[in-house]
Amino acid sequence: MWDRLWVDVNLATNASGTGQPGGDDFGHIPDGAIAARDGQIVWVGPKADLPGEPERLATEVISCNGQWMTAGLVDPHTHLVYGGDRSGEFAERLQGVSYQEIARRGGGILSTVRATRDASEEELLRLTLRRARCLVENGVTTVEIKSGYGLRLEDELKQLRVARAVGRHLPVRVHTTFLGAHALPPEFAGRQDDYVTFLCTEMLPAVAEAGLADSVDAFCETIAFQPAEVERIFEAAQRWKLPVRLHADQMSDLDGGKLAARWHALSADHVEYASESSVQAMADAGTVAMLLPGAFYFVRETKQPPVDLFRKHGVPMGLATDCNPGTSPVLSPTAVMNMACTLFRLTPGEALAGHTHIAAKALGLEHTVGQLRTGMAADMVVWDIAGPHELSYWIGGVRPSARIFGGCPQ
């Protein structure tokens, strides 16, 4: 027998090639049924096609009363583990104080680095669980969490241990990413090349040996790390058999998309300034374009990512909250879906795909989560909505009515 069977439900499966650029096909199965056993989906289809009476097929039968079910949402780009608070900087910027002036006074990212270094592991876990719990309550069943606010070996390890612990405290799958190349730490001021060497020869090997990272990321930008430096970092990641991702082309076109594609990166993230040649390279490499509309909105960016080019070349577009203290204090994936539609003109179908199976692809988990089909993890969310398009309609105002993780109702 199956463990559980959900009936009387509209299924938005995102299966069978749905979520193609420009499309709005949710993979809808009206009056559907879906079954789970041992944490996996073992049957999905119209209720009328069930191979028997529901009560004879499963230990527990649950009626969804005509509501909608989607795969659990995936948030594939977050910076959830950090100490301190930067809401005061937001208020200052609204009064005309420049980011550069705030940084000169000791604010900006380095203030978060100091606060993260000063916080105990227990305190960081408490703060991170509070943020992660919001994502879980908003339908997230898989989340990526980066380091990058420690920038010292012991503090990067501390961040990654906290990230791993989230999955032990909450019903959510956690993918951890080592982002030692996020900014230049103060003790290496004026010695960026030395820091990259230290990152490649000391930090990354220690992180890999501890088994604390599932991927490696870098911030490739004029104010951060240059393409040649990122190449060195990616070469080191390759030696440790860790897949890579890239903060690319956010503020300028440094051919970050091409760089990501050259290393077969899982994703290139931000990509507002990506050129058509970068887009073509990403298409050829199968690299996901990770759109982060929360950051675009919060910093009042005006350069939109080349969505039409991604559609033209068939580059899958993922979505993420990019939750972080400086540029994207967002904890609602449905708010991000709305921003993607209103700011970037994605369709609701693209938005849902971007926060489910394409987001999963950006983590290398496309065969595990993100779709309602047999063999996938039974991570599912039930919504009291008129249709999947409503998830992109409310500005963060819709929450799940039920949540299933590993086949178990939460």
Secondary structure as GFF3:
##gff-version 3
##sequence-region A 1 410
A	DSSP	beta_strand	2	12	.	.	.	ID=ss1
A	DSSP	beta_strand	28	37	.	.	.	ID=ss2
A	DSSP	beta_strand	40	46	.	.	.	ID=ss3
A	DSSP	three_ten_helix	47	49	.	.	.	ID=ss4
A	DSSP	alpha_helix	54	57	.	.	.	ID=ss5
A	DSSP	beta_strand	58	63	.	.	.	ID=ss6
A	DSSP	beta_strand	68	71	.	.	.	ID=ss7
A	DSSP	beta_strand	73	75	.	.	.	ID=ss8
A	DSSP	alpha_helix	87	94	.	.	.	ID=ss9
A	DSSP	alpha_helix	99	104	.	.	.	ID=ss10
A	DSSP	alpha_helix	109	118	.	.	.	ID=ss11
A	DSSP	alpha_helix	121	137	.	.	.	ID=ss12
A	DSSP	beta_strand	140	146	.	.	.	ID=ss13
A	DSSP	alpha_helix	153	169	.	.	.	ID=ss14
A	DSSP	beta_strand	173	181	.	.	.	ID=ss15
A	DSSP	three_ten_helix	186	188	.	.	.	ID=ss16
A	DSSP	alpha_helix	192	198	.	.	.	ID=ss17
A	DSSP	pi_helix	199	203	.	.	.	ID=ss18
A	DSSP	alpha_helix	204	209	.	.	.	ID=ss19
A	DSSP	beta_strand	215	218	.	.	.	ID=ss20
A	DSSP	alpha_helix	227	239	.	.	.	ID=ss21
A	DSSP	beta_strand	246	248	.	.	.	ID=ss22
A	DSSP	alpha_helix	256	262	.	.	.	ID=ss23
A	DSSP	beta_strand	267	270	.	.	.	ID=ss24
A	DSSP	alpha_helix	276	285	.	.	.	ID=ss25
A	DSSP	beta_strand	288	291	.	.	.	ID=ss26
A	DSSP	alpha_helix	293	298	.	.	.	ID=ss27
A	DSSP	alpha_helix	307	313	.	.	.	ID=ss28
A	DSSP	beta_strand	317	319	.	.	.	ID=ss29
A	DSSP	alpha_helix	333	344	.	.	.	ID=ss30
A	DSSP	alpha_helix	348	354	.	.	.	ID=ss31
A	DSSP	alpha_helix	357	361	.	.	.	ID=ss32
A	DSSP	beta_strand	380	383	.	.	.	ID=ss33
A	DSSP	three_ten_helix	388	391	.	.	.	ID=ss34
A	DSSP	beta_strand	402	405	.	.	.	ID=ss35
A	DSSP	beta_strand	408	409	.	.	.	ID=ss36
###
